């Protein structure tokens, strides 16, 4: 066989053989020679078309093979009828998946499928067993439900651990109290009289602004006093009355004796220094016992609740805090007995920081009411700065539901103006005890444990609303929804909630507002390594 290629351009290709024409007539030889000539005009277009079509066909077939592995039992079963109808098939697949998801949703959460741990396991399960779209929908839902339960359980456990962490006394604060108690024992200056004799007359002088703290936290009390004086326009008009328990009296006295404040007057007094009547002592013991019984019953009822997956119980933990049983917290209802010579005071909690001058609170007209407190807040008229009555009172009890509005905003404790003269006139302390007895007769079912719930009942109709900018609370909760501008404008910010600024769980973004009033240069503060 011989090949002849023209050197003047590829115009023809001749294939010949010495034996090709043997035994054939001349006409057949001519035909054979003619038929073996392939014109270039035919070869090039065919090669061009094949070069374009073949890659497309390869990609299309590969796509169909991959797609068919999840939709068909055999790729060959599907490729024939889906070769030119991929769009229709995708639409049908989406419709089938939508129907399966709707059907799975109708089943609710009562799915017996065991949830798959991860997406990789789901893919392995579906590809190995070649299950249909309906099985995919149900297994996916089971996996998501299982993951949702795990997330809810983790959040609930976080809340419980967070709640427990808020109960402890940091080692640094315990160290501070011990160091100050030792200083009281060995240093005469730490035992010096508070206030000095020349300022004793101010303790009952109505021309001064009297501020009251009931606390057993030395560091917190120092921040309240320091921030108030620092932001006061007339600090020489301030008189602080700090009441503490017998255990904390010596370190509290030692702190303010060795760290005297300028201009203002500070009185530190222990409960053991009060000479109360036998009747008052009995009433206080009865009050504490009733609160203890309420706390215990609430705790026993809460133990029966399902904490594993129900995140709604998170807020139920707060009434179990130690402050609900604190003597100093409950004694605020005895302020007229604690200060018989005063007619008006400003009450401050120990977890607050004063940011602006509060002397004008003394001039507020309460219109004959006993308490001046914040109702509304920065979030508008439809928002409660703390919580509603329904968060504290049991509205399933007919007496509560018939006398109170469950959507009413509860007033804030922590920064209040008390008209003690109006308090004595209306005998609010006796009203408070009547509610305690009524709750005891009602099976302890009227309210949750805490200081505020019975006060909401006793002081009903005797609270005067004051401007919301005076008091912004809630900075001790995990996600405080307070704008920076609101914080800066507030006269008093309140770290109400579990995350107190002196605890490790305190929120760094707001703790700085408290830390700037801590005297970190103090020798005892440095030795005890108070957290910044």
C-alpha positions in Angstrom: 0.0 0.0 0.0 1.3 3.5 -0.9 0.3 7.0 0.3 0.5 9.9 -2.1 0.3 13.4 -0.6 0.4 16.5 -2.8 3.1 19.1 -1.9 0.9 22.0 -3.2 -1.5 21.9 -0.4 -3.7 19.3 1.0 -6.2 18.9 -1.8 -6.5 15.2 -2.0 -5.2 12.0 -0.3 -4.6 9.0 -2.5 -4.2 5.5 -1.1 -3.0 2.9 -3.6 -1.8 -0.7 -3.5 0.0 -2.8 -6.1 -2.6 -5.5 -5.8 -5.5 -3.3 -5.4 -6.6 -3.5 -9.0 -5.7 -7.1 -9.9 -8.6 -9.1 -11.2 -10.9 -6.0 -11.6 -12.0 -4.4 -14.8 -10.8 -0.9 -15.7 -14.1 0.7 -14.7 -14.0 -0.9 -11.2 -10.3 0.2 -10.8 -11.3 3.8 -11.5 -14.2 3.7 -9.1 -12.0 2.2 -6.3 -9.3 4.9 -6.8 -12.0 7.6 -6.8 -13.6 6.3 -3.6 -10.4 6.3 -1.7 -9.9 10.0 -2.2 -11.2 12.0 0.9 -11.7 15.7 0.1 -10.4 18.2 2.8 -13.7 20.2 2.5 -15.4 17.3 4.2 -12.8 16.3 6.8 -12.3 19.7 8.4 -15.9 20.6 9.2 -16.5 17.1 10.6 -13.4 17.4 12.8 -14.5 20.8 14.0 -18.1 19.7 14.9 -16.8 16.7 16.8 -14.3 18.9 18.7 -17.2 21.1 19.9 -19.9 18.4 20.5 -17.8 15.7 22.2 -16.7 17.8 25.2 -20.3 18.9 25.7 -21.5 15.3 25.6 -18.8 14.2 28.0 -19.7 16.9 30.6 -23.5 16.3 30.2 -23.1 12.5 30.6 -20.8 13.0 33.6 -23.3 15.4 35.2 -26.2 13.0 34.7 -24.2 10.1 36.1 -23.4 12.0 39.3 -27.0 13.3 39.6 -28.5 9.8 39.1 -26.5 8.3 41.9 -28.7 10.1 44.5 -32.0 9.9 42.6 -31.9 6.5 40.9 -30.8 3.0 41.8 -28.8 2.7 38.6 -27.4 5.6 36.5 -28.2 3.7 33.3 -31.9 3.6 34.3 -32.1 7.3 34.5 -29.8 8.7 31.8 -31.9 7.6 28.9 -35.0 9.5 29.7 -33.3 12.4 31.5 -30.6 13.1 28.9 -32.4 16.1 27.5 -34.8 16.8 30.5 -32.5 17.8 33.4 -34.4 20.9 34.3 -37.7 19.1 34.6 -36.1 16.5 36.8 -34.7 19.1 39.1 -38.1 20.7 39.4 -39.7 17.4 40.2 -37.0 16.7 42.8 -37.6 20.0 44.5 -41.3 19.4 44.6 -40.8 15.9 46.0 -38.4 17.3 48.7 -40.9 20.1 49.6 -43.7 17.5 50.0 -41.5 15.4 52.2 -40.5 18.3 54.4 -44.1 19.4 54.8 -45.0 15.9 55.8 -42.2 15.7 58.3 -43.3 19.0 59.8 -46.8 17.8 60.3 -45.5 15.0 62.5 -44.5 17.6 65.0 -41.7 16.7 67.4 -42.9 13.1 67.9 -40.4 11.4 65.7 -39.1 8.0 66.7 -36.1 8.4 64.4 -32.9 8.5 66.4 -31.1 11.7 65.6 -27.9 11.4 63.5 -24.9 13.1 65.2 -23.4 15.0 62.2 -23.9 15.9 58.6 -21.2 13.4 57.5 -23.2 10.6 59.2 -26.3 11.8 57.4 -24.6 11.6 54.0 -23.2 8.2 54.7 -26.6 6.9 55.9 -28.4 8.2 52.8 -25.9 7.0 50.2 -25.2 3.6 51.7 -28.8 2.6 52.2 -30.1 4.5 49.1 -33.1 5.9 50.9 -35.7 8.1 49.3 -36.4 11.8 49.8 -39.0 11.2 52.5 -36.5 9.3 54.6 -34.0 12.1 54.1 -36.5 14.7 55.4 -37.4 12.7 58.5 -33.8 11.9 59.3 -32.8 15.5 58.8 -35.5 16.7 61.1 -34.5 14.1 63.7 -30.9 15.3 63.6 -32.0 19.0 63.9 -34.3 18.3 66.9 -31.5 16.4 68.6 -29.1 19.3 68.0 -31.7 21.8 69.3 -32.2 19.8 72.5 -28.4 19.8 73.1 -28.2 23.5 72.6 -31.1 24.2 74.9 -29.6 21.8 77.5 -26.2 23.6 77.3 -27.9 27.0 77.7 -29.8 25.8 80.7 -26.8 24.3 82.3 -24.9 27.6 81.6 -27.6 29.5 83.4 -27.5 27.2 86.4 -23.7 27.4 86.7 -23.9 31.1 86.2 -26.5 31.3 88.9 -24.3 29.2 91.3 -21.3 31.4 90.5 -23.2 34.5 91.6 -23.7 33.0 95.1 -20.0 32.8 96.1 -17.9 35.4 97.9 -14.7 36.0 95.9 -11.5 35.1 97.8 -10.3 38.7 97.3 -13.3 40.2 99.1 -12.9 37.7 101.9 -9.2 38.6 102.1 -10.1 42.3 102.3 -12.5 41.8 105.2 -9.9 39.7 107.1 -7.2 42.3 106.6 -9.4 45.2 107.6 -10.6 43.3 110.7 -7.0 42.7 111.7 -6.3 46.4 111.1 -9.2 47.3 113.4 -7.7 45.2 116.1 -4.1 46.6 116.0 -4.6 50.1 114.7 -6.1 52.7 116.9 -6.9 54.9 113.9 -9.0 52.1 112.4 -11.1 52.3 115.6 -11.5 56.0 115.5 -15.1 57.4 115.9 -17.3 57.7 112.8 -18.2 60.4 112.2 -15.8 62.6 114.2 -17.5 64.3 117.2 -17.6 67.7 115.4 -19.9 66.2 112.7 -22.2 64.1 114.9 -24.9 66.9 114.8 -25.3 66.4 111.1 -26.6 62.9 111.5 -30.1 64.2 112.3 -30.0 67.6 110.6 -32.7 67.8 107.9 -30.8 70.5 106.0 -28.4 67.8 104.8 -28.9 65.1 102.2 -29.1 61.8 103.9 -28.2 58.7 102.0 -28.8 55.2 103.4 -27.0 51.9 102.6 -27.8 48.5 104.1 -24.8 46.3 103.1 -22.3 43.7 104.3 -20.0 44.4 101.3 -17.1 46.7 102.2 -15.8 47.2 98.6 -19.2 47.8 97.2 -20.0 50.4 99.9 -16.7 52.2 99.2 -17.7 52.5 95.5 -21.1 53.9 96.3 -19.7 56.5 98.6 -16.8 57.4 96.3 -18.9 57.7 93.1 -21.5 59.8 94.9 -19.0 62.3 96.4 -17.0 62.5 93.1 -20.0 63.5 91.1 -21.7 65.7 93.7 -21.9 69.5 93.2 -21.9 70.0 97.0 -20.3 67.0 98.7 -20.2 68.8 102.0 -24.0 68.5 102.2 -23.9 64.7 102.0 -24.4 62.4 105.0 -24.0 58.7 104.5 -25.6 56.2 106.9 -24.2 52.7 106.4 -25.9 49.9 108.3 -24.2 46.5 108.4 -24.3 43.3 110.3 -22.2 42.4 113.3 -19.8 40.3 111.3 -18.9 43.0 108.9 -19.0 45.9 111.3 -15.3 45.9 112.2 -13.9 45.7 108.6 -16.5 48.3 107.4 -15.6 50.7 110.2 -11.8 50.2 109.6 -12.1 51.0 105.9 -13.9 54.3 106.3 -11.8 55.2 109.3 -8.5 54.7 107.5 -9.8 56.1 104.2 -11.7 59.2 105.3 -13.7 60.9 102.6 -13.4 64.6 102.0 -16.2 67.0 103.0 -18.9 64.4 103.4 -19.9 62.6 106.6 -20.0 58.8 106.9 -21.7 56.9 109.7 -21.1 53.2 110.1 -23.4 51.3 112.5 -23.9 47.7 113.2 -27.3 46.0 113.8 -26.0 44.9 117.2 -25.7 48.5 118.2 -29.5 49.2 117.9 -31.6 49.0 121.0 -34.9 47.7 119.6 -38.0 46.8 121.6 -38.9 43.2 122.2 -42.0 43.6 120.0 -39.8 44.8 117.0 -37.4 41.9 117.5 -40.3 39.4 117.4 -41.7 41.0 114.2 -38.3 40.8 112.5 -37.9 37.2 113.4 -41.4 36.4 112.1 -40.7 38.2 108.9 -37.4 36.3 108.3 -39.1 33.0 109.1 -41.9 33.6 106.6 -39.5 34.5 103.9 -37.4 31.4 104.7 -40.5 29.2 104.4 -41.5 30.9 101.1 -37.9 30.3 99.7 -37.9 26.6 100.8 -41.3 25.9 99.2 -40.3 27.6 96.0 -37.1 25.6 95.9 -38.9 22.3 96.4 -41.4 23.1 93.7 -38.7 24.1 91.3 -36.9 20.8 91.8 -39.8 19.0 90.2 -39.6 21.1 87.1 -37.9 19.8 83.9 -34.7 21.8 83.6 -33.3 19.7 80.8 -34.9 21.2 77.7 -37.2 24.0 78.9 -35.3 27.3 78.7 -38.3 29.2 80.1 -37.2 28.4 83.7 -34.0 30.4 83.5 -35.6 33.5 85.2 -37.0 31.2 88.0 -33.5 30.7 89.4 -33.0 34.3 90.5 -35.4 34.3 93.5 -33.3 31.5 94.9 -30.3 33.8 95.3 -29.0 34.4 98.9 -30.2 38.0 98.8 -33.7 36.7 99.0 -32.9 35.5 102.6 -30.6 38.4 103.5 -31.5 40.1 106.8 -30.1 43.5 105.6 -32.2 43.3 102.4 -35.4 42.7 104.3 -34.7 45.3 106.9 -35.3 48.1 104.4 -38.9 47.8 105.3 -37.8 48.9 108.8 -36.1 52.2 107.7 -38.3 54.4 109.9 -37.2 52.3 112.9 -33.6 52.4 111.9 -33.6 56.2 111.5 -36.2 57.6 113.9 -34.7 61.1 113.7 -34.9 61.5 109.9 -37.9 62.5 107.8 -36.6 62.0 104.3 -33.8 59.8 102.8 -32.4 58.6 99.6 -31.9 54.8 99.6 -29.1 53.3 97.6 -28.3 49.6 97.0 -24.7 48.5 97.3 -24.5 47.4 93.6 -25.0 50.9 92.1 -22.7 53.6 90.8 -23.6 57.3 90.9 -22.6 59.1 87.7 -24.2 62.5 88.2 -25.1 64.8 91.0 -28.2 63.4 92.8 -28.7 66.3 95.3 -31.9 67.4 93.4 -33.5 64.1 94.5 -33.8 65.7 97.9 -36.0 68.4 96.4 -38.4 66.1 94.6 -42.1 66.6 95.6 -43.6 63.1 96.1 -47.1 64.5 96.3 -47.7 62.8 99.6 -46.5 59.4 98.4 -44.1 57.3 100.4 -41.7 56.1 97.7 -40.2 57.8 94.7 -39.1 55.3 92.1 -38.5 54.7 88.4 -41.3 53.0 86.5 -40.7 53.6 82.8 -37.2 53.6 81.2 -35.1 54.4 78.1 -36.9 51.7 76.1 -40.2 53.6 75.8 -43.6 53.7 77.4 -44.5 50.1 76.5 -41.3 48.7 78.1 -40.6 47.8 81.7 -37.1 48.6 83.0 -37.2 45.7 85.4 -40.1 43.4 85.1 -43.9 43.3 85.3 -46.0 42.4 88.2 -46.6 39.0 86.6 -42.9 38.2 87.1 -43.2 38.5 90.9 -46.8 37.7 91.8 -48.8 34.6 91.3 -51.8 35.7 89.2 -53.3 32.2 89.2 -54.4 33.0 92.8 -57.8 34.8 92.7 -56.9 37.4 95.3 -53.8 38.6 93.3 -55.6 38.5 89.9 -58.6 40.5 91.3 -56.5 43.3 92.9 -53.5 43.8 90.5 -52.8 44.2 86.8 -50.3 41.5 85.6 -49.0 43.8 82.8 -48.2 46.7 85.1 -44.5 47.6 85.3 -42.9 46.9 88.7 -41.1 49.9 90.2 -37.3 49.6 90.7 -35.6 49.1 94.0 -32.0 50.3 94.3 -32.3 54.0 94.1 -35.4 55.4 95.9 -36.5 58.5 97.7 -38.4 57.7 100.9 -40.6 60.2 102.7 -40.3 58.6 106.1 -42.8 61.0 107.6 -45.4 59.8 105.1 -44.3 56.3 105.8 -45.0 56.6 109.5 -48.3 58.3 108.8 -49.6 55.5 106.6 -47.9 52.8 108.7 -46.5 50.9 105.7 -44.5 48.5 107.9 -47.7 47.2 109.4 -49.3 46.8 106.0 -46.2 44.8 104.9 -46.7 42.4 107.8 -50.3 42.0 107.0 -49.4 40.8 103.5 -46.9 38.4 105.0 -49.6 36.9 107.2 -52.1 36.7 104.3 -49.5 34.9 102.2 -48.9 32.4 105.0 -52.7 31.8 105.3 -52.9 31.4 101.5 -50.4 28.5 101.5 -47.4 30.8 100.5 -48.8 31.1 97.0 -49.1 34.8 96.5 -45.6 35.7 95.3 -42.1 34.4 94.5 -39.2 34.7 97.1 -37.5 38.1 97.3 -37.6 41.6 98.7 -39.6 43.3 96.0 -42.7 41.1 95.7 -44.2 41.9 99.1 -43.2 45.5 98.7 -45.1 45.8 95.5 -48.2 44.8 97.4 -47.6 46.8 100.6 -46.7 50.1 98.8 -49.5 49.9 96.3 -50.9 53.4 95.6 -48.0 55.0 97.6 -45.3 55.1 94.8 -44.5 58.3 93.0 -42.9 57.9 89.5 -39.7 59.8 88.9 -37.8 60.4 85.6 -36.3 57.3 84.1 -32.9 58.9 83.6 -32.4 58.8 87.4 -32.0 55.0 87.5 -31.0 52.5 84.8 -31.0 48.9 86.0 -30.3 45.4 84.7 -26.5 45.7 84.2 -26.0 42.5 86.1 -27.7 40.3 83.5 -25.9 38.4 80.9 -27.1 40.4 77.9 -28.0 43.9 79.1 -30.0 45.7 76.4 -28.8 49.2 77.4 -27.4 51.7 74.9 -24.1 53.4 75.6 -25.8 56.9 75.4 -28.4 55.8 78.0 -25.6 54.6 80.3 -23.8 57.8 80.1 -26.9 59.9 80.7 -28.1 57.9 83.7 -27.6 59.5 87.1 -27.4 56.0 88.8 -26.6 52.7 87.1 -27.6 49.6 88.9 -25.9 46.2 88.5 -29.1 44.3 89.4 -28.9 40.7 88.4 -26.4 37.9 89.1 -23.3 39.3 87.4 -22.1 41.7 90.0 -19.1 43.8 89.0 -16.9 42.4 91.8 -17.5 38.8 90.6 -15.6 36.9 87.9 -18.8 36.6 86.0 -19.2 40.4 85.9 -19.5 41.7 82.4 -16.3 43.4 81.2 -18.1 45.9 79.0 -19.9 47.5 82.0 -17.6 46.5 84.8 -15.3 49.4 83.8 -17.9 51.8 85.0 -17.6 50.3 88.5 -13.9 49.8 88.5 -13.0 53.4 88.0 -14.3 54.1 91.5 -12.3 51.3 93.2 -9.2 52.6 95.0 -6.7 50.2 93.5 -3.8 52.2 95.1 -5.0 51.1 98.5 -2.6 48.8 100.2 -5.2 46.3 101.2 -6.8 46.3 97.7 -3.4 45.5 96.2 -2.5 42.8 98.8 -5.9 41.0 98.2 -5.6 41.3 94.4 -9.0 42.8 93.8 -9.9 42.0 90.2 -9.8 44.9 87.8 
